[in-house]
Amino acid sequence: MKIEIQTTADGSPTLFLPEMDEHYHSVNGAIRESRHVYIEAGFKQCRKAEIHVLEMGFGTGLNVLLTALEAANQKIKVFYTGLEKFPLPPEITDRLNYSETSLFRAIHQTEWEKFEPVNLYLYLKKIQTDFKNFNFPDKNDIVYYDAFAPDKQPDAWSPELFGRIFSSMNPGGMITTYCAKGSIRRMMRQAGFTVERLQGPPGKREMLRGKVL
């Protein structure tokens, strides 16, 4: 599949898949979107000394990068699991020019299928799997739901999948996603989440956050 690297409005890169007509991140700012949806609305809202993060859609590794930086800033220990069915090849990730080059490189150089340190505070485990085939561990504090849009990847958004995620989460856990569709909000509520609509990142009116009460 052809992959193009494009520069977004905040100067950070994203990837574009012409066959799907889909971007990995918002063209209005890749870093701005990831920081708004997953760091500000998710990670920074968790008040624990040790946090277990699950990312649905590892992609470029941008969400891991921002989480690793915030974990170091707050001096919080993080165990981060990223699920990805189609890992990107090095010839693509090596060309993604994010500011923290050495840390970003370390993220992509860690081995798959086991936890490895990215910095002093974040341990990363990358798993190549289809979401539907993953056995969720029973200790997630935060879930970043960053799959491709439902109209592009419908099998990655289902009531059954959200139900399994809900069952895997610790009390007080949170799930955040850029997607604000009514159908997705209803799926999350059906799974058991208390769902709220929040202001979205630049170029998007709303996003969703679900909580485990």
N, CA, C and O of each residue as an XYZ file, in Angstrom:
852
protein
N       0.839     -1.189      0.000
C       0.000      0.000      0.000
C       0.885      1.254      0.000
O       1.839      1.343      0.772
N       0.571      2.196     -0.847
C       1.345      3.426     -0.926
C       1.105      4.298      0.302
O      -0.029      4.458      0.752
N       2.193      4.860      0.838
C       2.117      5.737      1.999
C       2.834      7.037      1.683
O       3.978      7.029      1.228
N       2.157      8.160      1.925
C       2.756      9.473      1.698
C       2.967     10.177      3.033
O       2.142     10.064      3.939
N       4.067     10.897      3.149
C       4.314     11.732      4.317
C       3.893     13.158      3.992
O       4.333     13.731      2.995
N       3.044     13.725      4.835
C       2.559     15.085      4.625
C       2.789     15.918      5.886
O       2.812     15.386      6.996
N       2.958     17.212      5.705
C       3.135     18.133      6.821
C       1.793     18.731      7.200
O       1.056     19.214      6.340
N       1.473     18.698      8.508
C       0.193     19.218      8.986
C       0.336     20.679      9.412
O       1.427     21.246      9.356
N      -0.765     21.275      9.832
C      -0.816     22.722     10.077
C       0.096     23.194     11.206
O       0.481     24.363     11.225
N       0.451     22.321     12.144
C       1.354     22.740     13.216
C       2.819     22.429     12.900
O       3.694     22.583     13.752
N       3.073     21.992     11.671
C       4.437     21.712     11.235
C       4.887     20.287     11.464
O       5.964     19.902     11.009
N       4.082     19.486     12.164
C       4.446     18.089     12.420
C       3.925     17.188     11.309
O       2.917     17.506     10.678
N       4.600     16.068     11.062
C       4.211     15.203      9.943
C       3.103     14.226     10.289
O       2.889     13.893     11.454
N       2.408     13.778      9.269
C       1.487     12.660      9.387
C       1.634     11.811      8.139
O       2.370     12.171      7.220
N       0.938     10.688      8.103
C       0.957      9.800      6.945
C      -0.407      9.813      6.276
O      -1.438      9.960      6.933
N      -0.395      9.656      4.960
C      -1.628      9.622      4.176
C      -1.642      8.361      3.338
O      -0.658      8.035      2.673
N      -2.782      7.639      3.372
C      -2.972      6.428      2.583
C      -3.931      6.745      1.438
O      -5.142      6.799      1.655
N      -3.423      6.955      0.231
C      -4.295      7.317     -0.892
C      -5.392      6.290     -1.175
O      -6.508      6.663     -1.538
N      -5.084      4.998     -1.012
C      -6.075      3.960     -1.316
C      -7.284      4.042     -0.383
O      -8.403      3.722     -0.783
N      -7.055      4.472      0.861
C      -8.144      4.608      1.827
C      -8.652      6.038      1.922
O      -9.691      6.295      2.531
N      -7.914      6.977      1.314
C      -8.196      8.409      1.463
C      -8.258      8.761      2.948
O      -9.210      9.386      3.414
N      -7.229      8.348      3.674
C      -7.229      8.488      5.131
C      -5.864      8.942      5.645
O      -4.827      8.461      5.186
N      -5.873      9.871      6.602
C      -4.665     10.322      7.272
C      -4.531      9.620      8.628
O      -5.530      9.248      9.243
N      -3.300      9.446      9.080
C      -3.058      8.893     10.412
C      -3.404      9.903     11.500
O      -3.852      9.514     12.578
N      -3.205     11.185     11.236
C      -3.475     12.242     12.201
C      -4.216     13.379     11.516
O      -4.382     13.378     10.296
N      -4.655     14.335     12.296
C      -5.372     15.487     11.760
C      -4.449     16.371     10.925
O      -3.322     16.659     11.327
N      -4.935     16.798      9.764
C      -4.160     17.730      8.933
C      -4.104     19.110      9.582
O      -3.307     19.955      9.174
N      -4.945     19.343     10.588
C      -4.936     20.607     11.323
C      -3.850     20.650     12.400
O      -3.730     21.636     13.129
N      -3.070     19.591     12.496
C      -1.972     19.531     13.450
C      -1.873     18.169     14.096
O      -2.667     17.845     14.979
N      -0.917     17.371     13.676
C      -0.781     16.006     14.203
C      -0.464     16.021     15.691
O      -1.136     15.351     16.475
N       0.554     16.778     16.086
C       0.924     16.827     17.499
C      -0.167     17.494     18.321
O      -0.477     17.036     19.421
N      -0.748     18.560     17.809
C      -1.817     19.246     18.552
C      -2.982     18.308     18.821
O      -3.528     18.295     19.924
N      -3.368     17.520     17.818
C      -4.482     16.589     18.002
C      -4.153     15.530     19.045
O      -4.937     15.294     19.964
N      -2.991     14.889     18.903
C      -2.625     13.816     19.831
C      -2.497     14.326     21.254
O      -2.941     13.669     22.196
N      -1.896     15.485     21.412
C      -1.734     16.035     22.762
C      -3.105     16.372     23.374
O      -3.344     16.109     24.553
N      -3.994     16.953     22.569
C      -5.319     17.362     23.065
C      -6.159     16.148     23.456
O      -6.733     16.112     24.544
N      -6.231     15.151     22.565
C      -7.149     14.026     22.757
C      -6.629     13.015     23.771
O      -7.388     12.517     24.602
N      -5.337     12.713     23.704
C      -4.814     11.604     24.503
C      -4.010     12.034     25.732
O      -4.058     11.359     26.761
N      -3.283     13.130     25.645
C      -2.499     13.562     26.803
C      -3.330     14.445     27.733
O      -3.456     14.151     28.922
N      -3.898     15.530     27.193
C      -4.646     16.468     28.042
C      -5.950     15.859     28.562
O      -6.265     15.983     29.746
N      -6.712     15.199     27.676
C      -8.017     14.657     28.073
C      -7.919     13.282     28.716
O      -8.874     12.821     29.340
N      -6.764     12.617     28.568
C      -6.608     11.274     29.097
C      -5.510     11.156     30.129
O      -5.786     11.128     31.328
N      -4.285     11.088     29.688
C      -3.166     10.785     30.574
C      -3.060     11.733     31.761
O      -2.882     11.283     32.893
N      -3.165     13.022     31.525
C      -2.983     13.995     32.603
C      -4.139     14.021     33.597
O      -4.052     14.662     34.645
N      -5.239     13.311     33.259
C      -6.380     13.240     34.171
C      -6.288     12.055     35.129
O      -7.098     11.930     36.047
N      -5.308     11.194     34.916
C      -5.145     10.002     35.755
C      -4.204     10.320     36.912
O      -3.043     10.664     36.687
N      -4.682     10.212     38.122
C      -3.902     10.591     39.303
C      -3.354      9.349     40.003
O      -3.761      9.026     41.120
N      -2.438      8.661     39.344
C      -1.846      7.461     39.927
C      -0.330      7.526     39.785
O       0.189      8.189     38.887
N       0.372      6.841     40.670
C       1.834      6.828     40.622
C       2.359      5.862     39.570
O       3.500      5.979     39.123
N       1.515      4.901     39.173
C       1.864      3.945     38.110
C       0.653      3.784     37.214
O      -0.437      3.476     37.696
N       0.825      3.986     35.928
C      -0.298      4.014     34.995
C      -0.101      2.972     33.895
O       0.981      2.847     33.322
N      -1.167      2.230     33.616
C      -1.159      1.258     32.521
C      -1.985      1.830     31.364
O      -3.184      2.072     31.497
N      -1.323      2.036     30.241
C      -1.954      2.628     29.058
C      -2.056      1.578     27.966
O      -1.111      0.828     27.723
N      -3.212      1.527     27.307
C      -3.407      0.669     26.139
C      -3.777      1.551     24.964
O      -4.716      2.342     25.048
N      -3.044      1.419     23.868
C      -3.368      2.188     22.666
C      -3.910      1.261     21.589
O      -3.274      0.280     21.206
N      -5.091      1.596     21.116
C      -5.724      0.852     20.025
C      -5.351      1.543     18.711
O      -6.044      2.457     18.263
N      -4.253      1.098     18.100
C      -3.769      1.696     16.866
C      -2.440      2.399     17.097
O      -2.399      3.627     17.173
N      -1.349      1.638     17.211
C      -0.032      2.192     17.510
C       0.438      3.176     16.434
O       1.003      4.222     16.755
N       0.207      2.844     15.162
C       0.479      3.765     14.057
C       1.897      4.265     13.992
O       2.837      3.472     13.943
N       2.066      5.590     13.992
C       3.383      6.205     13.854
C       4.185      6.192     15.153
O       5.396      6.411     15.127
N       3.534      5.940     16.282
C       4.205      6.007     17.572
C       4.157      7.389     18.201
O       4.785      7.612     19.236
N       3.425      8.323     17.600
C       3.364      9.684     18.125
C       2.753      9.728     19.520
O       3.248     10.453     20.382
N       1.688      8.966     19.758
C       1.055      8.985     21.077
C       1.988      8.442     22.156
O       1.974      8.918     23.291
N       2.792      7.451     21.801
C       3.782      6.928     22.752
C       4.814      8.002     23.064
O       5.174      8.205     24.223
N       5.287      8.686     22.033
C       6.285      9.739     22.215
C       5.792     10.801     23.188
O       6.499     11.157     24.131
N       4.587     11.309     22.965
C       4.042     12.354     23.825
C       3.804     11.843     25.244
O       3.985     12.583     26.210
N       3.400     10.583     25.369
C       3.191     10.000     26.695
C       4.511      9.824     27.431
O       4.592     10.080     28.632
N       5.545      9.389     26.720
C       6.865      9.221     27.334
C       7.400     10.557     27.839
O       7.996     10.619     28.915
N       7.193     11.617     27.079
C       7.643     12.947     27.502
C       6.885     13.414     28.741
O       7.478     13.969     29.666
N       5.564     13.185     28.754
C       4.762     13.612     29.904
C       5.057     12.759     31.135
O       5.058     13.269     32.255
N       5.308     11.465     30.936
C       5.661     10.597     32.058
C       6.956     11.074     32.707
O       7.069     11.091     33.933
N       7.939     11.464     31.885
C       9.199     11.982     32.415
C       8.985     13.314     33.118
O       9.601     13.581     34.150
N       8.120     14.146     32.566
C       7.840     15.443     33.167
C       7.203     15.296     34.555
O       7.522     16.038     35.484
N       6.289     14.311     34.670
C       5.593     14.096     35.943
C       6.285     13.068     36.840
O       5.907     12.878     37.996
N       7.316     12.404     36.278
C       8.020     11.344     37.007
C       7.054     10.238     37.447
O       7.035      9.825     38.607
N       6.258      9.776     36.483
C       5.276      8.722     36.700
C       5.703      7.482     35.917
O       6.090      7.585     34.753
N       5.635      6.327     36.544
C       5.973      5.084     35.864
C       4.795      4.629     35.001
O       3.660      4.555     35.473
N       5.077      4.327     33.736
C       4.018      3.971     32.786
C       4.363      2.653     32.095
O       5.484      2.454     31.626
N       3.378      1.763     32.043
C       3.475      0.559     31.230
C       2.501      0.738     30.069
O       1.291      0.840     30.269
N       3.035      0.775     28.873
C       2.278      1.182     27.683
C       2.243      0.024     26.684
O       3.286     -0.455     26.239
N       1.040     -0.415     26.339
C       0.852     -1.477     25.345
C       0.210     -0.886     24.103
O      -0.855     -0.274     24.181
N       0.854     -1.067     22.957
C       0.326     -0.554     21.691
C      -0.017     -1.685     20.748
O       0.820     -2.544     20.470
N      -1.250     -1.689     20.252
C      -1.708     -2.729     19.328
C      -1.689     -2.206     17.902
O      -2.174     -1.107     17.631
N      -1.131     -2.992     16.992
C      -1.054     -2.570     15.596
C      -1.088     -3.789     14.679
O      -0.250     -4.683     14.795
N      -2.045     -3.819     13.781
C      -2.158     -4.943     12.846
C      -1.144     -4.832     11.718
O      -0.621     -5.844     11.252
N      -0.861     -3.605     11.273
C       0.056     -3.403     10.152
C       1.171     -2.435     10.556
O       1.068     -1.237     10.293
N       2.242     -2.942     11.196
C       3.337     -2.057     11.607
C       3.973     -1.347     10.415
O       4.091     -1.909      9.326
N       4.374     -0.112     10.642
C       5.025      0.660      9.589
C       6.475      0.217      9.422
O       7.130     -0.114     10.410
N       6.988      0.205      8.192
C       8.384     -0.173      7.966
C       9.333      0.947      8.383
O       8.939      2.113      8.402
N      10.585      0.606      8.720
C      11.566      1.616      9.131
C      11.794      2.709      8.094
O      12.068      3.854      8.453
N      11.685      2.369      6.821
C      11.915      3.393      5.793
C      10.865      4.508      5.841
O      11.076      5.584      5.281
N       9.749      4.254      6.502
C       8.736      5.301      6.721
C       8.983      6.005      8.048
O       9.081      7.231      8.085
N       9.084      5.246      9.139
C       9.232      5.870     10.463
C      10.526      6.670     10.570
O      10.569      7.672     11.283
N      11.575      6.248      9.878
C      12.845      6.982      9.926
C      12.739      8.367      9.286
O      13.592      9.225      9.515
N      11.707      8.582      8.497
C      11.538      9.869      7.804
C      10.560     10.791      8.513
O      10.322     11.911      8.060
N       9.992     10.331      9.622
C       9.055     11.171     10.369
C       9.844     12.084     11.290
O      10.466     11.620     12.246
N       9.822     13.358     11.012
C      10.672     14.323     11.697
C       9.957     14.965     12.879
O       9.498     16.104     12.794
N       9.866     14.215     13.998
C       9.350     14.795     15.225
C      10.528     15.373     16.013
O      11.675     14.982     15.798
N      10.243     16.295     16.916
C      11.315     17.057     17.562
C      12.230     16.186     18.432
O      13.443     16.396     18.458
N      11.657     15.221     19.136
C      12.449     14.360     20.022
C      12.972     13.159     19.233
O      12.479     12.043     19.393
N      13.966     13.394     18.388
C      14.405     12.387     17.429
C      14.942     11.128     18.095
O      14.579     10.023     17.693
N      15.797     11.270     19.100
C      16.407     10.098     19.726
C      15.365      9.258     20.467
O      15.413      8.029     20.419
N      14.433      9.911     21.146
C      13.383      9.194     21.856
C      12.443      8.508     20.875
O      12.036      7.368     21.100
N      12.097      9.187     19.797
C      11.220      8.599     18.790
C      11.886      7.379     18.157
O      11.228      6.374     17.890
N      13.189      7.471     17.919
C      13.922      6.346     17.353
C      13.925      5.170     18.326
O      13.782      4.018     17.917
N      14.088      5.466     19.618
C      14.096      4.402     20.619
C      12.758      3.658     20.657
O      12.716      2.444     20.852
N      11.668      4.405     20.469
C      10.333      3.790     20.442
C      10.244      2.744     19.342
O       9.705      1.657     19.549
N      10.774      3.077     18.176
C      10.662      2.157     17.043
C      11.736      1.079     17.034
O      11.639      0.115     16.275
N      12.753      1.231     17.868
C      13.795      0.215     17.937
C      13.525     -0.830     19.001
O      14.211     -1.852     19.039
N      12.542     -0.606     19.873
C      12.217     -1.631     20.868
C      11.656     -2.866     20.168
O      11.021     -2.773     19.117
N      11.907     -4.017     20.774
C      11.401     -5.260     20.203
C       9.887     -5.356     20.379
O       9.303     -4.734     21.266
N       9.278     -6.148     19.512
C       7.846     -6.375     19.606
C       7.563     -7.515     20.585
O       8.403     -8.389     20.800
N       6.389     -7.490     21.159
C       5.831     -8.559     21.987
C       6.421     -8.641     23.395
O       6.167     -9.622     24.094
N       7.202     -7.645     23.839
C       7.664     -7.660     25.222
C       7.920     -6.230     25.694
O       8.214     -5.344     24.892
N       7.804     -6.018     27.010
C       8.027     -4.686     27.554
C       9.518     -4.347     27.529
O      10.361     -5.133     27.962
N       9.817     -3.153     27.010
C      11.179     -2.642     27.003
C      11.150     -1.165     27.387
O      10.189     -0.466     27.067
N      12.196     -0.677     28.075
C      12.220      0.738     28.473
C      12.448      1.655     27.274
O      13.286      1.383     26.414
N      11.681      2.749     27.237
C      11.871      3.792     26.234
C      12.647      4.951     26.841
O      13.541      5.516     26.211
N      12.294      5.293     28.063
C      13.083      6.232     28.868
C      13.036      5.743     30.315
O      12.663      4.595     30.559
N      13.399      6.574     31.263
C      13.441      6.129     32.652
C      12.067      5.805     33.224
O      11.962      5.112     34.236
N      11.011      6.303     32.578
C       9.678      6.190     33.172
C       8.701      5.350     32.365
O       7.721      4.862     32.928
N       8.924      5.162     31.081
C       7.943      4.450     30.256
C       8.502      3.147     29.708
O       9.584      3.105     29.123
N       7.721      2.070     29.918
C       8.034      0.753     29.362
C       6.999      0.446     28.284
O       5.795      0.556     28.514
N       7.479      0.064     27.122
C       6.611     -0.114     25.953
C       6.580     -1.569     25.506
O       7.609     -2.241     25.429
N       5.365     -2.039     25.214
C       5.176     -3.354     24.611
C       4.331     -3.186     23.353
O       3.151     -2.847     23.433
N       4.929     -3.419     22.207
C       4.219     -3.335     20.925
C       3.764     -4.737     20.533
O       4.551     -5.684     20.557
N       2.501     -4.861     20.174
C       1.940     -6.162     19.817
C       1.314     -6.072     18.429
O       0.462     -5.222     18.172
N       1.747     -6.956     17.545
C       1.141     -7.010     16.211
C      -0.058     -7.945     16.272
O       0.088     -9.159     16.417
N      -1.239     -7.364     16.160
C      -2.463     -8.152     16.304
C      -3.652     -7.411     15.725
O      -3.637     -6.186     15.601
N      -4.660     -8.148     15.378
C      -5.965     -7.588     15.070
C      -6.672     -7.335     16.401
O      -6.631     -8.184     17.291
N      -7.320     -6.177     16.545
C      -8.002     -5.865     17.800
C      -8.916     -7.002     18.246
O      -9.002     -7.311     19.435
N      -9.597     -7.622     17.285
C     -10.602     -8.646     17.605
C      -9.972     -9.889     18.225
O     -10.654    -10.651     18.910
N      -8.670    -10.100     17.991
C      -8.005    -11.314     18.465
C      -7.191    -11.097     19.737
O      -6.499    -12.007     20.194
N      -7.268     -9.903     20.306
C      -6.428     -9.578     21.451
C      -7.148     -9.907     22.760
O      -8.317     -9.567     22.947
N      -6.425    -10.575     23.659
C      -6.966    -10.864     24.982
C      -6.545     -9.747     25.923
O      -5.387     -9.683     26.336
N      -7.468     -8.878     26.259
C      -7.149     -7.685     27.022
C      -6.744     -8.022     28.454
O      -7.434     -8.789     29.125
N      -5.624     -7.452     28.932
C      -5.238     -7.654     30.336
C      -6.170     -6.875     31.254
O      -6.702     -5.834     30.870
N      -6.363     -7.377     32.457
C      -7.317     -6.757     33.386
C      -6.657     -5.677     34.246
O      -6.749     -5.736     35.472
N      -6.006     -4.708     33.643
C      -5.364     -3.671     34.453
C      -5.109     -2.385     33.670
O      -4.091     -1.726     33.885
N      -5.995     -2.030     32.787
C      -5.806     -0.789     32.028
C      -6.395      0.403     32.789
O      -7.526      0.355     33.273
N      -5.600      1.470     32.882
C      -6.073      2.715     33.479
C      -6.560      3.695     32.427
O      -7.524      4.428     32.648
N      -5.891      3.706     31.282
C      -6.241      4.617     30.191
C      -6.184      3.854     28.878
O      -5.256      3.080     28.644
N      -7.166      4.069     28.028
C      -7.162      3.516     26.672
C      -7.204      4.671     25.686
O      -8.108      5.506     25.735
N      -6.226      4.717     24.793
C      -6.231      5.658     23.672
C      -6.863      4.929     22.491
O      -6.278      3.982     21.966
N      -8.041      5.356     22.072
C      -8.694      4.684     20.940
C      -8.408      5.492     19.683
O      -9.080      6.482     19.395
N      -7.384      5.044     18.929
C      -6.878      5.818     17.795
C      -6.863      5.010     16.507
O      -5.955      5.155     15.687
N      -7.868      4.157     16.327
C      -8.002      3.422     15.065
C      -8.436      4.376     13.955
O      -8.866      5.498     14.221
N      -8.317      3.917     12.706
C      -8.844      4.708     11.603
C     -10.341      4.924     11.787
O     -10.998      4.173     12.507
N     -10.872      5.941     11.139
C     -12.271      6.334     11.305
C     -13.220      5.162     11.033
O     -12.908      4.291     10.221
N     -14.379      5.136     11.706
C     -15.319      4.022     11.544
C     -15.738      3.749     10.103
O     -15.971      2.597      9.737
N     -15.837      4.791      9.283
C     -16.238      4.553      7.897
C     -15.101      3.989      7.059
O     -15.334      3.485      5.961
N     -13.860      4.069      7.568
C     -12.703      3.524      6.857
C     -12.317      2.144      7.383
O     -11.815      1.307      6.634
N     -12.550      1.912      8.657
C     -12.167      0.661      9.318
C     -13.273      0.226     10.272
O     -13.060      0.200     11.485
N     -14.456     -0.119      9.750
C     -15.618     -0.390     10.602
C     -15.435     -1.552     11.567
O     -16.035     -1.555     12.642
N     -14.610     -2.551     11.201
C     -14.449     -3.700     12.087
C     -13.640     -3.375     13.338
O     -13.555     -4.196     14.251
N     -13.041     -2.177     13.387
C     -12.278     -1.759     14.571
C     -13.150     -1.024     15.583
O     -12.668     -0.604     16.635
N     -14.436     -0.869     15.264
C     -15.365     -0.170     16.164
C     -16.619     -1.037     16.297
O     -17.407     -1.129     15.356
N     -16.808     -1.665     17.442
C     -17.974     -2.526     17.623
C     -18.379     -2.553     19.096
O     -17.539     -2.356     19.974
N     -19.665     -2.797     19.369
C     -20.108     -2.910     20.765
C     -19.354     -4.001     21.522
O     -19.007     -3.831     22.691
N     -19.106     -5.115     20.851
C     -18.412     -6.239     21.494
C     -17.006     -5.843     21.912
O     -16.551     -6.203     22.997
N     -16.314     -5.096     21.046
C     -14.944     -4.676     21.341
C     -14.906     -3.676     22.494
O     -14.059     -3.781     23.380
N     -15.814     -2.715     22.484
C     -15.865     -1.764     23.596
C     -16.231     -2.465     24.911
O     -15.756     -2.078     25.979
N     -17.069     -3.486     24.825
C     -17.420     -4.245     26.021
C     -16.213     -4.959     26.612
O     -16.034     -4.980     27.830
N     -15.396     -5.536     25.759
C     -14.190     -6.233     26.235
C     -13.194     -5.237     26.829
O     -12.527     -5.540     27.818
N     -13.094     -4.063     26.233
C     -12.206     -3.033     26.780
C     -12.695     -2.603     28.160
O     -11.906     -2.500     29.099
N     -13.994     -2.352     28.280
C     -14.565     -1.932     29.563
C     -14.263     -2.953     30.653
O     -13.905     -2.587     31.772
N     -14.406     -4.224     30.326
C     -14.183     -5.289     31.312
C     -12.727     -5.380     31.741
O     -12.426     -5.935     32.798
N     -11.810     -4.835     30.923
C     -10.381     -4.922     31.229
C      -9.878     -3.762     32.072
O      -8.716     -3.758     32.478
N     -10.732     -2.773     32.346
C     -10.241     -1.532     32.929
C     -10.369     -1.477     34.446
O     -11.288     -2.044     35.038
N      -9.417     -0.774     35.053
C      -9.450     -0.551     36.495
C     -10.547      0.450     36.847
O     -10.914      1.271     36.006
N     -11.076      0.403     38.058
C     -12.030      1.434     38.496
C     -11.403      2.823     38.351
O     -10.241      3.034     38.697
N     -12.190      3.756     37.837
C     -11.674      5.093     37.588
C     -10.951      5.249     36.271
O     -10.442      6.327     35.965
N     -10.900      4.176     35.481
C     -10.208      4.220     34.197
C     -10.925      5.099     33.184
O     -12.095      5.443     33.349
N     -10.186      5.456     32.122
C     -10.725      6.346     31.091
C     -10.364      5.836     29.701
O      -9.331      5.195     29.507
N     -11.229      6.129     28.743
C     -10.956      5.875     27.340
C     -11.206      7.179     26.589
O     -12.236      7.821     26.795
N     -10.277      7.577     25.722
C     -10.445      8.797     24.946
C     -10.295      8.482     23.468
O      -9.528      7.599     23.082
N     -11.041      9.218     22.642
C     -10.951      9.054     21.201
C     -11.312     10.355     20.512
O     -12.106     11.153     21.009
N     -10.701     10.543     19.346
C     -11.004     11.718     18.522
C     -12.397     11.625     17.918
O     -12.980     12.643     17.546
N     -12.939     10.405     17.814
C     -14.212     10.188     17.130
C     -15.374     10.606     18.030
O     -15.445     10.202     19.190
N     -16.275     11.412     17.491
C     -17.415     11.895     18.276
C     -18.759     11.466     17.684
O     -19.794     12.042     18.018
N     -18.749     10.459     16.810
C     -19.991     10.001     16.187
C     -20.989      9.506     17.235
O     -20.613      8.891     18.233
N     -22.264      9.787     16.985
C     -23.300      9.335     17.895
C     -23.329      7.828     18.047
O     -23.580      7.322     19.141
N     -23.075      7.099     16.967
C     -23.092      5.639     17.025
C     -21.984      5.109     17.931
O     -22.179      4.120     18.637
N     -20.821      5.764     17.914
C     -19.704      5.336     18.767
C     -19.999      5.692     20.223
O     -19.686      4.917     21.127
N     -20.585      6.834     20.446
C     -20.967      7.220     21.802
C     -21.949      6.200     22.391
O     -21.844      5.833     23.561
N     -22.891      5.753     21.580
C     -23.869      4.773     22.058
C     -23.203      3.421     22.334
O     -23.553      2.744     23.301
N     -22.247      3.029     21.491
C     -21.516      1.780     21.733
C     -20.785      1.825     23.069
O     -20.805      0.858     23.831
N     -20.141      2.955     23.345
C     -19.387      3.108     24.590
C     -20.321      3.054     25.800
O     -19.997      2.430     26.810
N     -21.467      3.701     25.698
C     -22.438      3.668     26.791
C     -22.988      2.262     27.000
O     -23.162      1.820     28.135
N     -23.258      1.571     25.915
C     -23.771      0.200     25.997
C     -22.755     -0.700     26.701
O     -23.132     -1.623     27.423
N     -21.458     -0.426     26.487
C     -20.406     -1.225     27.107
C     -20.320     -0.980     28.617
O     -19.823     -1.828     29.358
N     -20.807      0.186     29.073
C     -20.775      0.492     30.494
C     -20.087      1.796     30.840
O     -20.127      2.221     31.995
N     -19.456      2.443     29.871
C     -18.770      3.705     30.127
C     -19.765      4.838     30.391
O     -20.841      4.881     29.796
N     -19.399      5.736     31.273
C     -20.077      7.019     31.391
C     -19.390      7.952     30.405
O     -18.211      8.266     30.568
N     -20.114      8.395     29.387
C     -19.494      9.081     28.245
C     -19.795     10.569     28.275
O     -20.922     10.987     28.538
N     -18.770     11.356     28.002
C     -18.939     12.796     27.893
C     -18.332     13.294     26.590
O     -17.320     12.779     26.112
N     -18.979     14.311     26.029
C     -18.452     14.975     24.839
C     -17.621     16.167     25.276
O     -18.090     17.015     26.036
N     -16.397     16.231     24.799
C     -15.489     17.321     25.125
C     -15.177     18.128     23.882
O     -15.405     17.675     22.760
N     -14.656     19.320     24.087
C     -14.211     20.123     22.946
C     -13.121     19.378     22.207
O     -12.197     18.845     22.820
N     -13.229     19.341     20.890
C     -12.260     18.631     20.089
C     -11.000     19.438     19.824
O     -10.928     20.610     20.195
N     -10.008     18.829     19.188
C      -8.788     19.534     18.821
C      -9.069     20.487     17.662
O     -10.174     20.469     17.118
N      -8.107     21.316     17.270
C      -8.325     22.240     16.150
C      -8.878     21.524     14.915
O      -8.359     20.492     14.491
N      -9.944     22.100     14.350
C     -10.566     21.532     13.165
C     -11.645     20.513     13.454
O     -12.278     20.005     12.528
N     -11.873     20.198     14.739
C     -12.885     19.207     15.098
C     -13.691     19.731     16.284
O     -13.121     20.131     17.299
N     -15.001     19.729     16.155
C     -15.851     20.347     17.173
C     -15.850     19.591     18.485
O     -15.805     20.206     19.550
N     -15.899     18.240     18.430
C     -16.020     17.447     19.647
C     -15.124     16.212     19.603
O     -14.639     15.813     18.545
N     -14.919     15.624     20.768
C     -14.270     14.319     20.934
C     -15.008     13.610     22.069
O     -15.883     14.200     22.703
N     -14.665     12.360     22.324
C     -15.345     11.583     23.373
C     -14.378     11.105     24.438
O     -13.226     10.771     24.162
N     -14.883     11.081     25.671
C     -14.148     10.454     26.775
C     -15.122      9.604     27.574
O     -16.189     10.072     27.970
N     -14.754      8.375     27.802
C     -15.567      7.485     28.621
C     -14.857      7.185     29.925
O     -13.631      7.089     29.971
N     -15.642      7.038     30.993
C     -15.073      6.762     32.314
C     -15.686      5.509     32.909
O     -16.841      5.173     32.648
N     -14.885      4.826     33.716
C     -15.353      3.671     34.471
C     -15.581      4.160     35.901
O     -14.627      4.518     36.592
N     -16.817      4.175     36.341
C     -17.133      4.692     37.684
C     -17.049      3.595     38.736
O     -17.283      3.852     39.917
